[in-house]
Amino acid sequence: MQDFTGSFRLAGRLIAAADPALVEIVLLSIQVTLSALVVSALIGLPLGATLAISRFPGRHGLVILCNALMGLPPVVVGLLVYMMLSNAGPLGVLQLLYTPTAMVIAQTVLITPILIALTRQVIADLNHEYAETFHSLGVPAHTAIAALLWDGRFSLLTVLLAGFGRAIAEVGAVMIVGGNINHVTRVMTTAIALETSKGELALALALGLILLAIALGVNALTSMINAPDGKRSHVRSA
Amino acid sequence: MSEVLDFTPPRRPSRNAHRLAASPMPLQVRGLSLELEGKRLLDQVDLTLLDNGITVILGPNGAGKTLLLKCLHGLCQPTSGTVLWHVDGLERPPVLEVRKAQALVQQKPVLLRRSVLANLKFAAKLRYSPIPQGLLENALALARLDHLASHAARTLSGGEQQRLALARALILKPKVLFLDEPAANLDPASTVLIEEAIRAAQSAGTKIVLITHGLSQARRLADNIVFLHRGRILEHSPADKFFSEPATVEAEAYVRGEIVL
């Protein structure tokens, strides 16, 4: 119990003193996750919106696939990305394995299906309301997609936060493709796993607390965006 | 206001379409029927809409007025029959031209989650590049919403939303404007504003097809009346004739304000 309390105390000191090792890990984590989120958003938002409003053979199968991929096991993603980026893999020539870029790729693969599936749902609901008006105004498909994405921006921000939360808390994939190399690819989740295995609970706890704070912050932000009764997006002016 | 209504967008004639010598009718409906779940909701509707004037569709609830409007506008696929559009004298105009020739304002207009001005700008960008100077300002004036331009469209009152939807539709400069009970649930003052905008659009050359339950509104606006009952057109006649000498028992009862089953 004393060790437990002492670890908490030490963790608090590390955070309060902005320990350089701690800050480095936190910043890299945020950098990697935000990069993955931007790439995923660029892919997932338009694809999800397109899937929501278009009708083509195989669309239903694609929707099911995206929904299923939301539960993609991170270690499997890590393994696949590892195989692609390793020297024997098709992208081995890029020499990206054990770099932050590899971790960004892994997180992107992991959260893009989430963004596509959730975006599709948000935009489909909005399109249900807008479809007749768009037909009446003669809105072309690409304009409709852009308009739906813009008008659904507050709900979509929640989708992005969900993706962020999933990516930053992920450990399996980034461990495999990043290798948890000190000062290079060590992020919060991999550092927690390593420090815990070494019995160095203070740093692990400090990182854990920050991770928890980020998770809470993201959730609080999500609640604020949807406050007070989920109608915020309905009353905003451009 | 007149600029909003008079501005003519450039049009490109289709190479595949051939011109009619003279085609006074922009819209012809032949044998249009609609069945849903085994129930015939529109039954062999034949209708020719003249170039100018305001056509008011009257009929009791469930007569099929909104469905007919949706079929004309292309929102509803009829079970059988045809809707023929003549745009710029073209017998078979391209689909895009047909869509451009018409607009619909629904009973409960759907406005984008943006400001009043942004809603108008969205519609204007669909037709014009760049947007002609003064177009948006004139549209705001038409809707009497100048002072609310920066307000969120969805926070407007029912009457203001309806006027915005009307102005947004008129920016598209449609040849035919379908209006589904545009003044439903509005107070007299808002109704007057809506009717002024409708008349202005009609004066500028837009064919108006309007559904209403208000007989007084029909008397004020209609040039001709289509009376629909149980999915069939029982009468299509000039408004004066319809109100003074209705040709069917159902129309007569409806004009008298009696319950028509």
Interface residues (C-beta under 8 A of the other chain):
Chain A: E129 Y130 E132 T133 H135 S136 L137 G138 V139 T143 A147 W150 D151 S233 H234 V235 R236 S237 A238
Chain B: H73 G74 L75 L96 R99 K100 Q102 A103 L104 Q106 P109 V110 L112 R113 R114 S115 A118 F122 A123 K125 L126 S150 H151 A152 A153 R154 T155 R168 A169 L172
